Every structure is written in structure tokens, then in C-alpha cells.
Amino acid sequence: MKGAAATLIIVIAAALAAPHAGGRVKLVSLPERAKVTLRLDHPDAVLVQEERSVTLQRGLNRLDFSWKQVGIEPGSIQLEPLDRAGRVQVLNVSFPPEENALVWEVDAALAGPVPMRLSYLLKGIRRIVSYRAVANADETTLTLRGYLTLQNYSGESFDEVTIEPGYGARFVKELENGESKQMLSFTAEDVPLKKTFTYDPDEFGERVVMRYVVENTAESRLGRFPLQAGKVRLFLEDANGAATFTGEDFAAFVPVGDTLELHLGDARDIAVKRTTVGITKIPRLREQDGRIRLYDSDETYRYELENFRDEAVALTVVAHVNDTWRMVQSSHPFDRTDSRTIEFTVELPPNGEKIILEYQVLRTNLE
């Protein structure tokens, strides 16, 4: 570890006549780290695990751990002897006042080198997940690459560190303080891709939104681990295999078995005109003064749908209905995705042929 002697120090004090007599006597310099691991399993914390061989004297030893200008969280520091025979025990730990330091008392049955694991949470290491998605020319498959970028502002440099992201590949790298390093986490090729078109005025206004939809499953050549949240840069191959940048989106966390949806922008060549054909209120319950307290609302809506593309597309039309309701009639099949949402999937022929979607619902609500 570069600069280790100035930042992290482990020293041993010989046992004195009385267990707590005397001060902290520094007798040996910092042992070299045999192995260092940065664990990124938790989204909000970086766990450092160091393995060192520490030479102990028989009996009581004091191990002094101190640091300077390094983002260690003091309450997270743990020391674990890797001595399966139980000949080494950590008895207690004390925190000297007004110091970035702590002192362990360790009892050793035998003198000699002992492998130990030192772990702590380290602040100042920022991780950034990003993706590059390249769709083939007919937009039926894509190549998805995941990247992990580490920005090290912890105050500590690592000559050689094993980076465990918790997903994808592990890395063995050098990581200097103040350095940013990007690493390729995984590559998935020929991932099946579905392009969708959605009209949902409550979410997107009067626009038709295009998305790429990918399943995080083994059948889709993914599914080995959750996809972490991060920016996705989107590219489209042309007939010659060259990739053209088409936009970017921020992908939410996608568990295994769930769906990754990437926003592509608006489909300006698909037109939707929505009109309210009629709304009729039908009283169901009146109070003694004649005021209506409960009524049915008979509502009919109409959509004029046009696709000006050269190929047919499937358009999902989303309607939101409040209160208790039932479908009276509909020109097209529908799915009731939840208690207040209706989805129609309408096949639109190419070249501007108009399709009419119309449905009638009966809502029951209070005045």
C-alpha cells in the first residue's frame, strides 16, 4: 500500500508486569498486506478487508491501529484472527482520546506470525454503474455491456486490490487516491429485444413513447445477477454494422426475472386523437333533501389511431379509471392491469390507415 506508514499503522506492545501498566510502546512496523479486497455488495458502503501476517509474542499483545486523512468509519473497524485452532483471542479494544486510533489487546498462546483479517468501512470511494446497449439493424437483438467506474477520494492508495462488485466479474487492480478507473463488468450478446409503442396520457401527455424491453433472464442470455441502476447509452447498427448513437436513458434496478425498459423517445409517425364521446350521470342514492350521494357515470371514449410508418406496429393504449368501474363494451380486447388501469394492444397497419378504438365504462362514485 503506497503511503501506508503515514496512514495505517499496526504495532505491538510487549506485555508488562501488570496487564494495563505502561503506555503504548511501538515495537514493530506495519506488516505487509498479503491480500486486500474492496467489497461493493452494499449499495451505500464500501467494505475493505485486509489480510496480514502479524508476529505476536506469547501472552498479552497490544495492536495499535491508527490512520490519518483516510475516510475510515471508526465504529466499523474489526480484527479477526484467522487461527482456526483458537490459540489467538482478541480480548478488548480501546479508543485513545482525540486520536484517529484504537488499540486491541490480543492474547496469544504461542509466539510467532499469525494471519489476521482487518476490516472496516471506507468513505470516499464512489461507484458509478453504466451500460452500452447496441441494437442490431432490425432491432430484434442487442449487445449489452455493463461498466463499473470507481472514483477514489478516500485518502488511501492501493497497490493491488481485489474488487468484488457483488455481480459480474471481479477485478484485481491498482487504485490510487484521486484516481478514477472504469472496468468492463460483463458482456451479453444476442439479447432478445422487443420494441414497444405506448400511449399513456396520464404519464406522457399526448405523446407515443418508444421503449426497448429486455428480460433479465437466462433465456435472454442475462439472468445471472440483478442489473444495477445506471445510465444506459443506446446505439443502433446500420446496414454496414456501424453503430449510431440514438440517445440515453437511466435504468432502474432490475432484479433477476424482471424487465429492463429503456426509453427511446417519441414516435412522431404514430398519431393518436382522443375524444370523450359522452358522459351521463345516473343517480343511485339520494338523501332526504334530494341531494345525490351516489351515482353511476356512464362514459364513452374514442381514439383515432394512425401509423405512418412503412411497417405495422402494435400500440399499447393505457387508460386510467378512478373509483369502482366495469367495462360495458369495447371495440378491442383489453387487460385490467390493476384496479384503475386498462390496457389495449391495437395492431396498426402501415401507411396511415386509421383505426378506431372505442370503449364504454360504468363508474360508481360519490358526489
Disulfide bonds with the S-S distance in Angstrom:
none
